[in-house]
Amino acid sequence: MIKTKLNRRTVLGAAGASLLAAPAFGQGAFPNKPLKMIVPYPPGGGTDGLGRITGQFLSEKLGQPIVIQNIGGASGTVGSDSVRRADPDGYTLLFNASLFVLGKAVVPSCPYDAQTDFRPIAQAGEAPLVLLANNDVPGNDYASMMAAIAKEPKKYFFALSSGGSAGHIATLAFLKRTKLPLDTILYKGTAPANTDLMSGAVQLFMDPWTALLPLATSGRAKGVFVTSKERTPLAPNIPTTSEVGLKDFNLSSWYGAWAPKETPDAVVNRLAAGMAEVSKDPNFIAKTTSLGIVPTARGPKEFAAFIKEEVETNTALLKDAGFKPE
């Protein structure tokens, strides 16, 4: 029989090691403290609104508070970069819109690559687009309006809310599809573009319907089509792109959540599982649908593949159009 002889130093060393290891076992499963979700825009916009709703429901699924923090500046890059530099422990998340993934293609000073410097957690929702026309554009449906525009294309201008936005990308895709030689005018936001659309300074504007549908339903502009696969109950008289002859033209603005690059798989998977639960919650669906948002449930791998395809397609559109970011 072999006897092990322990001296005082060995016993104390073992005890010390146990004490050092204790906190790791005592911390419990992720998450065990409040989380922070960065929205890289000022309060009140569409990304902020959906981010707050998502944060509220995700908090319920995770069992921990989620504090929304708005860090605006430089087209969303300041707040986004603060998440890139945060501890990769899952307690600091980014909630952002589709413009984020285009990075330097739209913001030359962007300090990160969205595909390599962040881990996608889940897509939260999509906002289909609507094409509006000024009330003075001839015709009352897609075919008659496009026929009138094609006769005198130099009389008509397309508004763009911002460079690289979902509306910008969709407008380039639309002009490429229809071969209409229309000039575009870049604005700094949806509001000034809406103002010029109603005044007649520009004649066409395509952007997420969350901001534009009220103009169509109030009669201040003509709703030409929506890019959703089905008509929206928010404006049931506006046809879909498929109905007007634009097959598979279902572009949208989309939103999602990301974590810093080195965030562990187990943490990302827990967050993704929570987001999947959120996407199926009847109250979340009701709340987002009332705002014109279509909930989605792309998890980390599917979301990453979707982002890769979006970046390749959209940067090619911007390049073909000769877009130069400022």
Rosetta blueprint (number, residue, H / E / L):
1 M L
2 I L
3 K L
4 T L
5 K L
6 L L
7 N L
8 R H
9 R H
10 T H
11 V H
12 L H
13 G H
14 A H
15 A H
16 G H
17 A H
18 S H
19 L H
20 L H
21 A H
22 A H
23 P H
24 A H
25 F H
26 G H
27 Q L
28 G L
29 A L
30 F L
31 P L
32 N L
33 K L
34 P L
35 L E
36 K E
37 M E
38 I E
39 V E
40 P L
41 Y L
42 P L
43 P L
44 G L
45 G L
46 G H
47 T H
48 D H
49 G H
50 L H
51 G H
52 R H
53 I H
54 T H
55 G H
56 Q H
57 F H
58 L H
59 S H
60 E H
61 K H
62 L H
63 G L
64 Q L
65 P L
66 I E
67 V E
68 I E
69 Q E
70 N E
71 I L
72 G L
73 G L
74 A H
75 S H
76 G H
77 T H
78 V H
79 G H
80 S H
81 D H
82 S H
83 V H
84 R H
85 R L
86 A L
87 D L
88 P L
89 D L
90 G L
91 Y L
92 T E
93 L E
94 L E
95 F E
96 N E
97 A E
98 S H
99 L H
100 F H
101 V H
102 L H
103 G H
104 K H
105 A H
106 V L
107 V L
108 P L
109 S L
110 C L
111 P L
112 Y L
113 D L
114 A L
115 Q L
116 T L
117 D L
118 F E
119 R E
120 P E
121 I E
122 A E
123 Q E
124 A E
125 G E
126 E E
127 A E
128 P E
129 L E
130 V E
131 L E
132 L E
133 A E
134 N L
135 N L
136 D L
137 V L
138 P L
139 G L
140 N L
141 D L
142 Y H
143 A H
144 S H
145 M H
146 M H
147 A H
148 A H
149 I H
150 A H
151 K H
152 E L
153 P H
154 K H
155 K H
156 Y L
157 F E
158 F E
159 A E
160 L E
161 S L
162 S L
163 G L
164 G L
165 S L
166 A H
167 G H
168 H H
169 I H
170 A H
171 T H
172 L H
173 A H
174 F H
175 L H
176 K H
177 R H
178 T H
179 K L
180 L L
181 P L
182 L L
183 D E
184 T E
185 I E
186 L E
187 Y L
188 K L
189 G L
190 T H
191 A H
192 P H
193 A H
194 N H
195 T H
196 D H
197 L H
198 M H
199 S H
200 G L
201 A L
202 V L
203 Q L
204 L E
205 F E
206 M E
207 D E
208 P E
209 W H
210 T H
211 A H
212 L H
213 L H
214 P H
215 L H
216 A H
217 T H
218 S L
219 G L
220 R L
221 A L
222 K E
223 G E
224 V E
225 F E
226 V E
227 T L
228 S L
229 K L
230 E L
231 R L
232 T L
233 P L
234 L L
235 A L
236 P L
237 N L
238 I L
239 P L
240 T E
241 T L
242 S L
243 E L
244 V L
245 G L
246 L L
247 K L
248 D L
249 F L
250 N L
251 L L
252 S E
253 S E
254 W E
255 Y E
256 G E
257 A E
258 W E
259 A E
260 P E
261 K L
262 E L
263 T L
264 P L
265 D H
266 A H
267 V H
268 V H
269 N H
270 R H
271 L H
272 A H
273 A H
274 G H
275 M H
276 A H
277 E H
278 V H
279 S H
280 K H
281 D L
282 P H
283 N H
284 F H
285 I H
286 A H
287 K H
288 T H
289 T H
290 S H
291 L L
292 G L
293 I L
294 V E
295 P E
296 T L
297 A L
298 R L
299 G L
300 P H
301 K H
302 E H
303 F H
304 A H
305 A H
306 F H
307 I H
308 K H
309 E H
310 E H
311 V H
312 E H
313 T H
314 N H
315 T H
316 A H
317 L H
318 L H
319 K H
320 D H
321 A L
322 G L
323 F L
324 K L
325 P L
326 E L
